[in-house]
Amino acid sequence: MQKRILITGAAGFLGSHLCDRFMAEGYEVIGMDNLLTGSLDNIQHLFPEKAFQFHHHDVSTFVHVPGELDYILHFASPASPIDYLKMPIQTMKVGSLGTHNLLGLAKAKNARVLIASTSEVYGDPTVHPQTEEYWGNVNPIGPRGVYDEAKRFQEAITMAYHTFHGLETRIVRIFNTYGPRMRLNDGRALPAFLHQAITGKDLTVFGDGSQTRSFCYVSDLVEGIYRLLLSDYHLPVNIGNPDEITIKEFAEEIISFTGCDQKIIYQDLPKDDPKQRQPDITKAREILGWEPRVSRREGLKKTYDYFKKVIDKQQAAEAVS
């Protein structure tokens, strides 16, 4: 019998790729998104498919899905600083009320639910690389607190439903991910650098560029999430690429990769911006048999090609108007 899965945040960057994966695996996919940061362009190709349906809905209010459900993936949330700083209340609500609603739905449907957490639960870490046992160093009242604490609450209530109700739960801690369907105005380093390189602008590095990030290509992340959902492990698991690079080195890599002749300019570091990000993926390797396969150069090529098409299309439309 065909399995049914609900994916929230389905029109977003990660959600849309997850829809693609579960459609390819033969699932009936119910996508849900309030389109606050998502775009129907990301899932337009799925609309003709009989096994796909889409609901324009905010999970922070309530969630009703008729019929049986086997799985729920909760990926609804603003995820970039530019979004959650602009929409702090919505970010807190989808992480708290939205998660509560979906856990309740999972309990009612006897469905397994996977919650999308993030490396932001570690805050500005004092432990490096970050293991799942590290509790984090988070400023709850700082500008990033609305996102960090929403994700920390998500994990806490998910574990409470698992412990108290015996609900089948999974928690993925996602580290920096990139690939096609990222927004150009995402606000994060990778799309910002590619956008600036393609449009002939200088690349903006915040601080002195010594802060580090670890970039995971989207298909690798989706594979890790797929394996975690179908595993028997209910505690948080880091999914990310441990190949760490400083932001300054990454900007230089983008300039070299794209062949642009722009320079790097520096601006003040935002408050509470993490100094280091590198996942310890020992658990993912041992429990899921997972590790990233796509090199950063290969992933950058695919992402660059996507951004170039989007920017060329925008510039063509502006020229006509």
Secondary structure, 3 states (H helix, E strand, C coil): CCCEEEEECCCCHHHHHHHHHHHHCCCEEEEEECCCCCCHHHCHHHCCCCCEEEEECCCCCCCCCCCCCCEEEECCCCCCHHHHCCCHHHHHHHHHHHHHHHHHHHHHHCCEEEEEEEHHHHECCCCCCECCCCCCECCCCCCCHHHHHHHHHHHHHHHHHHHHHCCCEEEEEECCEECCCCCCCCCCHHHHHHHHHHCCCCEEEECCCCCEEECEEHHHHHHHHHHHHCCCCCCCEEECCCCEEEHHHHHHHHHHHHCCCCCEEEECCCCCCCCCCCECCHHHHHHHCCCCCCCHHHHHHHHHHHHHHHHHHHHHHHHHC
